[in-house]
Amino acid sequence: MRKFILKTLLFAALLLVALSLTDRHLPYYWGNEGLVSKMNKVIADEYVYNTYFVGSSRMYRHIQPSLFDSLNNGKTRSFNLSYSGTKPPETYHFLKHFIEECTDNTKYIFLELSVISDLAEVNRNTLRAKYCLDFPTYKTAFMSCLQNKRYEAAWNYTISYLSRVWKMGMLESIWKFDGKTHYPQALGPRGDGFYGLEQEMADAGRADSTFIKRLDNFFADTTTLTKRYEKTIKEYKKNKSFRPATPANVAQIQGLIQQAERKGIHLILVLKPRNPGLLSLYNALPDNNKIDMCDPVKYPEFYLAKYTFDVGHFNGEGAELFTRALVDEFQQFSNKNR
């Protein structure tokens, strides 16, 4: 019996080693189709950009690199590396590797500030959820969820991590990955990584009714935006959010800031509008590494329906308004941190 147990353990150990080698040849962003498309462009351009934007659709759909660069009078050459649903811990995994790849040309990386995403049971076995969960990334996600009592999410991250370790449901995707750009929409019409929702809806036409439904649903009841505005107003009056900053999340961000500094890169956390619950996390970060674009008193226009596509996203006019405001904040920020 003892020999059988030892042989079983040895077999399991060898199998685990073999499985760990199956995805070693893949790029660190391989499970995110949007990032694959965007990184292919960055690599083809030989990392020529000196400014990058990293985050979810709230950055992907809102920040226009061409406008940003023109308003900065050519001092920046930027690329939007954000993509739908790309949030912590995935963004932390991505940045940890991306920073090390950046050339001396890279000066700024704007990162959307966010908490560790909730991981629902229905999503915990998806490729997108687990491809990025190496142990340090998993540990940050697990501890952050524990620290703010999201026990179900902590459990789901654990299941997802173990599933990744044993490559459960991943081998076919690993073998089929060819590294090619299969989602050119992620690059946008200008090839700079920005694609506004309104523009994509126009390009899709009636072939895709999803965009039309999102627009119609919002304007059928715009009070959803009003409620977010009121909730954010309350947070700023209290100078703290309903969701406390977790030590694990703060430590992860500070680690990325330090890593970027060692490469001569200034990492800037962006607190986006229409997303209450992040003010305490924002307040826990260094002043010279953050920009507040959420303040409803300073930016009441960001909470107006006329600049809205859906409750979380701007339309084309709103995206331009946001990009211009970000440039103003960035220029003031740069002057203070010279």
Residue pairs with C-beta under 8 A, 6 or more apart in sequence:
16 165
16 166
19 165
19 166
19 167
20 165
22 167
22 171
22 174
23 30
23 131
23 167
23 170
23 174
26 174
26 177
27 36
27 39
27 179
28 93
28 94
28 97
28 98
28 132
29 35
29 36
29 39
29 94
29 97
30 36
30 131
30 177
30 179
31 127
31 128
31 130
31 131
31 132
31 173
32 83
32 86
32 90
32 94
32 128
32 131
32 132
33 182
33 183
33 186
34 60
34 83
34 84
34 86
34 183
34 186
35 81
35 83
35 86
35 94
35 186
36 179
36 181
36 182
36 183
37 181
37 182
37 183
37 184
37 186
37 187
38 79
38 80
38 81
38 83
38 186
38 187
38 193
39 81
40 179
40 180
40 181
41 79
41 181
41 187
41 191
41 193
42 49
42 79
42 81
45 79
46 103
47 101
47 102
47 103
47 105
47 106
48 77
48 105
49 77
49 78
49 79
49 105
49 106
50 76
50 77
50 78
50 105
50 106
50 107
50 108
51 65
51 68
51 76
51 77
51 78
51 79
51 106
51 107
51 108
51 109
51 110
52 78
52 79
52 80
52 81
52 98
52 106
52 108
52 109
52 110
53 59
53 63
53 65
53 78
53 79
53 80
53 81
53 82
53 109
53 110
53 193
54 81
54 82
54 86
54 91
54 94
54 95
54 98
54 109
54 110
54 111
54 112
55 82
55 86
55 87
55 91
55 110
55 111
55 112
55 114
55 270
55 272
56 82
56 83
56 84
56 85
56 86
56 87
56 112
56 114
57 82
57 83
57 84
57 85
57 312
57 313
58 82
58 112
58 272
58 274
58 275
58 312
58 313
59 80
59 82
59 110
59 112
59 270
59 272
60 80
60 82
60 83
60 84
60 86
60 186
60 193
60 194
60 195
61 194
61 195
61 196
61 197
61 309
61 313
61 314
61 319
62 272
62 313
62 314
62 318
62 319
62 322
62 323
63 80
63 82
63 110
63 194
63 319
63 322
63 323
63 326
64 80
64 192
64 194
64 196
64 319
64 320
64 323
65 78
65 79
65 80
65 190
65 192
65 193
65 194
66 190
66 192
66 194
67 320
67 323
67 324
67 327
68 76
68 78
68 323
68 326
68 327
69 76
69 77
69 78
71 323
71 324
71 327
72 327
72 330
72 331
76 107
76 108
78 192
79 192
79 193
80 188
80 192
80 193
80 194
81 98
81 193
82 112
82 193
83 186
85 128
86 94
87 112
87 114
87 117
88 114
88 115
88 116
88 117
88 140
88 141
88 249
88 252
89 116
89 117
89 132
89 133
89 137
89 138
89 140
89 141
90 128
90 132
91 111
91 112
91 114
92 137
92 140
92 252
92 256
93 132
93 133
93 134
93 137
94 132
95 109
95 111
95 256
95 267
96 136
96 137
96 256
96 259
99 109
99 256
99 259
99 260
99 263
99 265
100 259
100 263
102 109
102 263
102 265
104 264
106 263
106 264
106 265
107 264
107 265
107 266
108 265
108 266
108 268
109 260
109 265
109 266
109 267
109 268
110 268
110 270
110 291
111 256
111 267
111 268
111 269
111 270
112 269
112 270
112 272
113 269
113 270
113 271
113 272
113 278
113 281
113 282
113 285
113 290
114 275
114 278
115 144
115 148
115 243
115 246
115 249
115 277
115 278
115 281
116 140
116 141
116 144
116 145
116 153
116 246
116 248
116 249
118 150
118 153
119 129
119 141
119 153
119 156
119 157
119 160
120 156
121 152
121 156
123 129
123 156
124 130
124 156
124 157
124 159
124 160
124 163
125 159
125 160
125 163
125 168
125 169
127 169
127 170
127 173
129 160
130 160
130 161
130 163
130 164
130 170
131 164
131 170
133 141
133 157
133 160
133 161
133 164
135 161
138 157
138 158
138 160
138 161
139 248
140 248
140 249
140 251
140 252
141 154
141 157
142 154
142 157
142 158
142 161
143 246
143 247
143 248
144 246
144 248
144 249
144 252
145 151
145 153
145 154
145 157
146 154
147 246
147 247
147 248
148 243
148 244
148 246
163 169
163 170
164 170
167 174
181 187
185 195
185 200
186 193
186 195
187 193
187 195
188 194
188 195
189 195
189 199
189 203
194 319
196 314
196 315
196 316
196 319
197 211
197 214
197 309
197 310
197 313
197 314
197 315
198 309
198 315
198 316
199 316
200 211
201 208
201 211
201 212
201 215
204 211
206 212
214 309
214 310
215 309
215 310
217 310
218 224
218 225
218 305
218 308
218 309
218 310
218 311
219 305
222 305
222 308
224 311
225 274
225 303
225 305
225 308
225 311
226 303
228 274
228 275
228 276
228 303
228 311
229 296
229 303
231 276
232 273
232 274
232 276
232 294
232 296
232 303
233 296
233 297
235 241
235 242
235 276
235 277
235 279
236 279
236 295
236 296
236 297
239 279
239 283
240 279
240 280
240 283
241 276
241 277
241 278
241 279
241 280
241 281
242 276
242 277
243 277
243 278
243 280
243 281
244 280
245 280
245 281
245 283
245 284
249 281
250 281
250 284
250 285
253 269
253 285
254 285
254 286
256 267
257 267
257 286
257 289
260 266
260 267
261 267
266 289
266 337
267 289
268 289
268 290
268 291
268 330
268 333
269 282
269 285
269 289
269 290
269 291
270 290
270 291
270 293
270 326
271 278
271 279
271 282
271 290
271 291
271 292
271 293
271 294
272 293
272 294
273 293
273 294
273 296
273 299
273 302
273 303
273 322
274 294
274 302
274 303
274 311
274 312
275 294
275 312
278 294
279 294
282 290
282 292
282 294
288 336
288 337
291 326
291 329
291 330
291 333
292 298
292 329
293 299
293 302
293 322
293 325
293 326
293 329
294 302
296 302
296 303
299 325
301 307
301 321
302 314
302 318
302 321
302 322
302 325
306 317
307 314
307 315
307 317
307 318
307 321
308 314
308 315
308 318
309 315
309 318
314 321
314 322
